[in-house]
Amino acid sequence: MIILRSLLFWIAFFLLIPQALWVRRTARRFPPADGPRKGQTGQGPALRFLAIGDSIIDGVGVSHLDNALVGQAVAGLAEHVPMTITWQVLGRSGYNSTQVRRKLLPQVLPEPADLVMVSVGVNDIIGLRSLGRWRREVDQLINALIEHSPNARIAMAAIPPMERFPALPQPLKIILGLRARDFQVVLDAVAAGFDGVEVVEPEFDHNPENFSADGFHPSERGYRLCADAVVKGLVVKLDQDRSRHQPGKV
């Protein structure tokens, strides 16, 4: 089925090239969010948190990083875990999975992270990558993160349903939405092959209020929904890890 959908995507997209070029030419482009890209908060044992990826990590769509995915996720973690959270943000608008691995990963602080949040995929779709290439790149990115931080819990952001993006006109949004679903199938399959890696999908109802004015990136409210899902998933994993390491536990 996925092979058939992939074939249909390429045929349909070829017919929609003029519309895709029009969207690229007329789309509103917002800068990254202001704010520091690393910091520390909370009290207690050390917890190192890394966020790396595309424009979602860079906070495009809101004015300050505190209101973006990373800022709200750090704040949420600080509320749930009595630890000193040292965090780093490495995001770049327009980066695909290869660029994240090759250009951003070398900038990660040398100390291994305990928690990692990753957002990639939409730019791979827009860049017309094949499913096979996407599979290889996601696998390489996760392996590179594990090599740097062998014991980290890694939360991969789910591919957003692009058929809901207000900035995309019909029928282009339907075609890209179908492609996003296939990319999600691949992402789920790759992540399932690693211990400590999970795909996090926010409870995002796609209300217009959840999108910024560009119709492509989340608003502050949208980022909060995404952050809540990330925090929930990571806190559960932290609790499981602490439970396993308690005296008397095996």
C-alpha positions as CSV (number, residue, x, y, z in Angstrom):
1,M,0.0,0.0,0.0
2,I,2.7,2.5,0.9
3,I,4.5,1.8,-2.4
4,L,1.3,2.5,-4.3
5,R,0.7,5.7,-2.4
6,S,4.3,6.8,-3.0
7,L,3.8,6.2,-6.8
8,L,0.6,8.2,-6.7
9,F,2.4,11.0,-4.8
10,W,5.0,11.4,-7.5
11,I,2.5,11.5,-10.3
12,A,0.2,14.0,-8.5
13,F,3.0,16.2,-7.4
14,F,4.4,16.5,-10.9
15,L,1.0,17.9,-11.9
16,L,1.0,20.3,-9.0
17,I,4.4,21.8,-9.5
18,P,3.0,25.2,-10.5
19,Q,1.0,25.4,-7.4
20,A,3.9,24.3,-5.2
21,L,6.1,26.9,-6.7
22,W,3.4,29.6,-6.1
23,V,3.3,28.6,-2.4
24,R,7.0,28.7,-2.1
25,R,7.1,32.2,-3.7
26,T,4.2,33.7,-1.7
27,A,4.6,32.0,1.7
28,R,5.2,34.3,4.8
29,R,8.5,33.7,6.4
30,F,9.0,34.4,10.1
31,P,12.4,34.6,11.9
32,P,13.4,32.3,14.7
33,A,12.3,33.1,18.2
34,D,14.4,35.4,20.3
35,G,16.1,34.1,23.5
36,P,19.1,32.2,24.7
37,R,19.9,28.8,23.2
38,K,21.2,27.3,26.4
39,G,20.6,27.7,30.1
40,Q,19.8,26.1,33.4
41,T,16.8,25.9,35.6
42,G,15.5,24.0,38.7
43,Q,17.3,22.5,41.7
44,G,18.5,19.0,42.5
45,P,20.5,16.3,40.6
46,A,21.7,17.2,37.1
47,L,19.5,16.5,34.1
48,R,20.9,17.4,30.6
49,F,18.3,18.2,28.0
50,L,19.0,18.6,24.3
51,A,16.5,19.9,21.7
52,I,17.7,19.6,18.1
53,G,16.1,19.9,14.7
54,D,14.2,22.2,12.3
55,S,12.2,25.4,12.6
56,I,10.0,23.9,15.3
57,I,13.0,23.6,17.6
58,D,14.1,27.1,16.6
59,G,10.7,28.5,17.7
60,V,9.6,30.0,14.4
61,G,6.0,31.3,14.8
62,V,6.4,32.9,18.2
63,S,8.4,35.9,19.4
64,H,10.4,34.3,22.3
65,L,11.8,30.8,22.9
66,D,10.1,30.7,26.3
67,N,6.8,30.5,24.4
68,A,8.0,27.9,21.8
69,L,8.2,24.2,22.1
70,V,11.6,24.0,23.9
71,G,10.9,26.8,26.4
72,Q,7.5,25.3,27.4
73,A,8.9,21.8,27.5
74,V,11.8,22.8,29.8
75,A,9.3,24.7,32.0
76,G,7.1,21.6,32.1
77,L,9.9,19.3,33.0
78,A,11.0,21.6,35.8
79,E,7.5,21.3,37.3
80,H,7.5,17.5,37.2
81,V,11.1,16.6,38.1
82,P,13.1,17.9,41.1
83,M,16.3,18.3,39.2
84,T,18.7,20.9,37.8
85,I,17.9,21.0,34.1
86,T,20.7,22.1,31.9
87,W,19.3,22.6,28.4
88,Q,20.6,23.4,24.9
89,V,18.7,24.3,21.7
90,L,20.0,23.6,18.3
91,G,17.4,24.4,15.6
92,R,17.6,25.8,12.1
93,S,14.6,26.7,9.9
94,G,14.6,24.8,6.6
95,Y,17.0,22.1,7.8
96,N,16.3,18.5,6.7
97,S,17.4,15.4,8.6
98,T,20.8,15.3,6.9
99,Q,21.6,18.9,7.7
100,V,20.6,18.5,11.3
101,R,23.0,15.5,11.6
102,R,25.9,17.0,9.7
103,K,25.6,20.7,10.7
104,L,23.9,20.9,14.1
105,L,25.0,17.7,15.8
106,P,28.7,18.7,15.9
107,Q,27.6,21.8,17.9
108,V,26.1,19.7,20.7
109,L,27.8,20.2,24.1
110,P,30.3,17.5,24.8
111,E,28.6,16.1,27.9
112,P,26.1,13.3,27.1
113,A,22.4,14.3,27.3
114,D,19.9,12.5,29.4
115,L,16.9,13.6,27.4
116,V,16.8,14.5,23.7
117,M,13.9,16.1,21.7
118,V,14.1,15.9,17.9
119,S,12.0,17.5,15.2
120,V,12.7,16.6,11.5
121,G,10.7,15.5,8.5
122,V,8.7,18.3,7.1
123,N,11.7,19.7,5.2
124,D,12.5,16.2,3.9
125,I,9.0,16.0,2.5
126,I,9.1,19.5,0.9
127,G,12.6,18.6,-0.4
128,L,11.0,15.6,-2.2
129,R,13.1,12.9,-0.6
130,S,12.3,9.3,-1.2
131,L,11.0,7.1,1.5
132,G,14.1,5.0,1.3
133,R,16.3,8.1,1.8
134,W,14.2,9.3,4.7
135,R,14.5,5.9,6.4
136,R,18.3,5.9,6.0
137,E,18.7,9.5,7.3
138,V,16.4,9.0,10.3
139,D,18.3,5.8,11.2
140,Q,21.7,7.6,10.9
141,L,20.5,10.6,12.9
142,I,19.2,8.4,15.8
143,N,22.5,6.4,15.7
144,A,24.5,9.6,15.8
145,L,22.5,10.8,18.8
146,I,23.0,7.5,20.6
147,E,26.7,7.6,19.9
148,H,26.9,11.0,21.6
149,S,24.5,10.2,24.4
150,P,24.3,6.4,24.8
151,N,21.9,6.4,27.8
152,A,19.6,9.2,26.7
153,R,15.8,9.0,26.3
154,I,15.0,10.3,22.8
155,A,11.6,11.8,21.8
156,M,11.1,12.1,18.1
157,A,8.3,14.6,17.2
158,A,5.7,13.0,15.0
159,I,5.3,14.2,11.4
160,P,2.5,16.8,11.5
161,P,-0.6,16.1,9.2
162,M,0.2,18.6,6.5
163,E,-3.3,18.4,5.1
164,R,-4.3,20.6,8.0
165,F,-1.8,23.4,7.4
166,P,-3.7,26.7,6.6
167,A,-0.9,27.9,4.4
168,L,-1.3,25.1,1.9
169,P,-4.0,25.3,-0.8
170,Q,-6.0,22.4,-2.2
171,P,-5.2,20.0,-3.7
172,L,-1.5,20.4,-2.7
173,K,-2.3,20.0,1.0
174,I,-4.0,16.6,0.4
175,I,-1.0,15.3,-1.5
176,L,1.5,16.5,1.1
177,G,-0.8,15.2,3.8
178,L,-0.7,11.7,2.3
179,R,3.1,12.0,2.0
180,A,3.3,13.0,5.6
181,R,1.5,9.8,6.6
182,D,3.9,7.7,4.7
183,F,6.8,9.5,6.3
184,Q,5.2,8.8,9.7
185,V,5.0,5.1,9.0
186,V,8.7,5.0,8.2
187,L,9.5,7.1,11.3
188,D,7.5,4.8,13.6
189,A,9.3,1.7,12.1
190,V,12.8,3.1,12.5
191,A,12.2,4.4,16.0
192,A,10.7,1.0,17.1
193,G,14.1,-0.6,16.3
194,F,15.8,1.4,19.1
195,D,15.6,1.1,22.9
196,G,14.9,4.4,24.5
197,V,13.5,6.1,21.4
198,E,9.8,6.9,21.0
199,V,7.7,9.0,18.7
200,V,5.7,11.7,20.4
201,E,2.4,12.9,18.8
202,P,0.7,15.9,20.4
203,E,-3.0,16.1,21.0
204,F,-3.2,18.8,18.3
205,D,-6.8,19.6,17.3
206,H,-5.7,21.8,14.4
207,N,-7.9,24.7,15.5
208,P,-6.7,27.9,13.6
209,E,-5.7,29.3,17.0
210,N,-3.0,26.6,17.2
211,F,-1.2,28.0,14.1
212,S,0.9,31.2,13.8
213,A,0.1,33.9,11.2
214,D,2.2,32.1,8.6
215,G,-0.3,29.2,8.6
216,F,2.6,26.7,8.8
217,H,4.1,26.9,12.2
218,P,2.5,26.5,15.6
219,S,1.3,29.5,17.7
220,E,2.1,29.8,21.4
221,R,-1.0,27.7,22.1
222,G,0.0,25.1,19.5
223,Y,3.5,24.9,20.9
224,R,2.1,24.3,24.4
225,L,0.1,21.3,23.2
226,C,3.2,19.9,21.6
227,A,5.3,20.6,24.7
228,D,2.7,18.9,27.0
229,A,3.0,15.7,24.9
230,V,6.8,15.8,25.0
231,V,6.9,16.3,28.7
232,K,4.3,13.6,29.4
233,G,6.3,11.1,27.4
234,L,9.7,12.0,28.9
235,V,8.5,12.2,32.5
236,V,6.9,8.7,32.2
237,K,10.3,7.3,30.9
238,L,12.2,9.1,33.7
239,D,9.9,7.6,36.3
240,Q,10.4,4.2,34.8
241,D,14.2,4.6,34.9
242,R,14.2,5.8,38.5
243,S,11.9,2.9,39.5
244,R,14.2,0.3,37.9
245,H,17.2,1.8,39.8
246,Q,15.6,1.8,43.2
247,P,17.1,-0.6,45.8
248,G,15.4,-3.9,45.7
249,K,14.2,-3.4,42.1
250,V,15.4,-5.8,39.4
